[in-house]
Amino acid sequence: MINDQSFSAMSMEIPYNLQPSSRTMVVCKCYRRFVRKSRSTLSAMRSRFTLVLMTVITTALVTSLSIQYAHQMNLVQPIPASIQTIKANPLQVAAIKHGLGDPGEKILKAVQLASGQTGLSQPFILSLMHSESSFKPYTVSSKQYHGLMQIKPMIFYEDVNVLMGARVFLEKLELTKGNVREAIVLYKGFRDDPKRGRMLADKVLRLAKLLKEV
């Protein structure tokens, strides 16, 4: 590194017996040598600083990319066997198997709730529901019956609609003295057309049996 001491050392090399003009020329030459060495030293320092800076940036970039890659690998790792083997809802599996489609988690929970409150089996409630609305919670009939179980009140919440429909069916079951087939006929509003009503009731009962067997 070139500093003031270096320049002073150069100045000491100048003979004192020179004429003033000659001495001035020698001093100028020494100064130019000092400037050239200073520039050379600064250039070398800049090169070293640039090299260190590039090394730091490269290291940081490689570290960042490594962390991102590790996160991505964690996201795409195979699902553990313990998660893959979670048991599916048997009623859901049965509905899909027999072509009814997937009722969905909300409907299955509503069916489970209604079954616990009324004592009706879950396969039966689901079969009756499918015959009424095909699992469409916002269905409205031409006679202004609403929701999954096609009840008269305009209630579309799955749990409330299914529970009310199950309780309405219990009322019909009581009217028919426990005859499930005739209770379905009444629930569907086919009192005046019992033949058609019984055909639909038999369809519901067959479907409930299929869902129960899975």
ChimeraX attribute file (.defattr): number of C-alpha atoms within 10 A of each C-alpha:
attribute: neighborCount
match mode: 1-to-1
recipient: residues
	/A:1	10
	/A:2	15
	/A:3	10
	/A:4	9
	/A:5	9
	/A:6	14
	/A:7	15
	/A:8	12
	/A:9	11
	/A:10	16
	/A:11	14
	/A:12	10
	/A:13	11
	/A:14	14
	/A:15	10
	/A:16	9
	/A:17	8
	/A:18	11
	/A:19	10
	/A:20	10
	/A:21	9
	/A:22	11
	/A:23	15
	/A:24	13
	/A:25	12
	/A:26	17
	/A:27	16
	/A:28	12
	/A:29	13
	/A:30	19
	/A:31	15
	/A:32	12
	/A:33	14
	/A:34	19
	/A:35	14
	/A:36	13
	/A:37	16
	/A:38	16
	/A:39	13
	/A:40	14
	/A:41	14
	/A:42	14
	/A:43	12
	/A:44	13
	/A:45	13
	/A:46	12
	/A:47	12
	/A:48	12
	/A:49	12
	/A:50	12
	/A:51	12
	/A:52	12
	/A:53	12
	/A:54	12
	/A:55	12
	/A:56	11
	/A:57	12
	/A:58	12
	/A:59	11
	/A:60	12
	/A:61	12
	/A:62	11
	/A:63	12
	/A:64	12
	/A:65	11
	/A:66	12
	/A:67	12
	/A:68	12
	/A:69	12
	/A:70	11
	/A:71	11
	/A:72	11
	/A:73	11
	/A:74	10
	/A:75	10
	/A:76	8
	/A:77	8
	/A:78	9
	/A:79	9
	/A:80	8
	/A:81	8
	/A:82	7
	/A:83	8
	/A:84	9
	/A:85	8
	/A:86	8
	/A:87	7
	/A:88	8
	/A:89	10
	/A:90	13
	/A:91	19
	/A:92	21
	/A:93	15
	/A:94	19
	/A:95	22
	/A:96	14
	/A:97	14
	/A:98	12
	/A:99	8
	/A:100	16
	/A:101	15
	/A:102	16
	/A:103	18
	/A:104	10
	/A:105	11
	/A:106	12
	/A:107	22
	/A:108	19
	/A:109	14
	/A:110	21
	/A:111	26
	/A:112	20
	/A:113	17
	/A:114	24
	/A:115	20
	/A:116	13
	/A:117	12
	/A:118	14
	/A:119	12
	/A:120	17
	/A:121	15
	/A:122	21
	/A:123	25
	/A:124	22
	/A:125	23
	/A:126	31
	/A:127	23
	/A:128	27
	/A:129	24
	/A:130	20
	/A:131	18
	/A:132	21
	/A:133	18
	/A:134	17
	/A:135	22
	/A:136	17
	/A:137	20
	/A:138	16
	/A:139	18
	/A:140	18
	/A:141	14
	/A:142	7
	/A:143	8
	/A:144	13
	/A:145	17
	/A:146	22
	/A:147	27
	/A:148	29
	/A:149	31
	/A:150	28
	/A:151	22
	/A:152	16
	/A:153	12
	/A:154	14
	/A:155	19
	/A:156	20
	/A:157	15
	/A:158	21
	/A:159	19
	/A:160	14
	/A:161	24
	/A:162	30
	/A:163	22
	/A:164	19
	/A:165	22
	/A:166	25
	/A:167	16
	/A:168	16
	/A:169	23
	/A:170	19
	/A:171	16
	/A:172	20
	/A:173	19
	/A:174	13
	/A:175	13
	/A:176	15
	/A:177	11
	/A:178	13
	/A:179	12
	/A:180	18
	/A:181	19
	/A:182	22
	/A:183	25
	/A:184	23
	/A:185	23
	/A:186	23
	/A:187	23
	/A:188	18
	/A:189	12
	/A:190	16
	/A:191	15
	/A:192	10
	/A:193	11
	/A:194	15
	/A:195	12
	/A:196	13
	/A:197	22
	/A:198	20
	/A:199	12
	/A:200	19
	/A:201	24
	/A:202	17
	/A:203	15
	/A:204	24
	/A:205	18
	/A:206	14
	/A:207	22
	/A:208	20
	/A:209	14
	/A:210	17
	/A:211	23
	/A:212	15
	/A:213	11
	/A:214	13
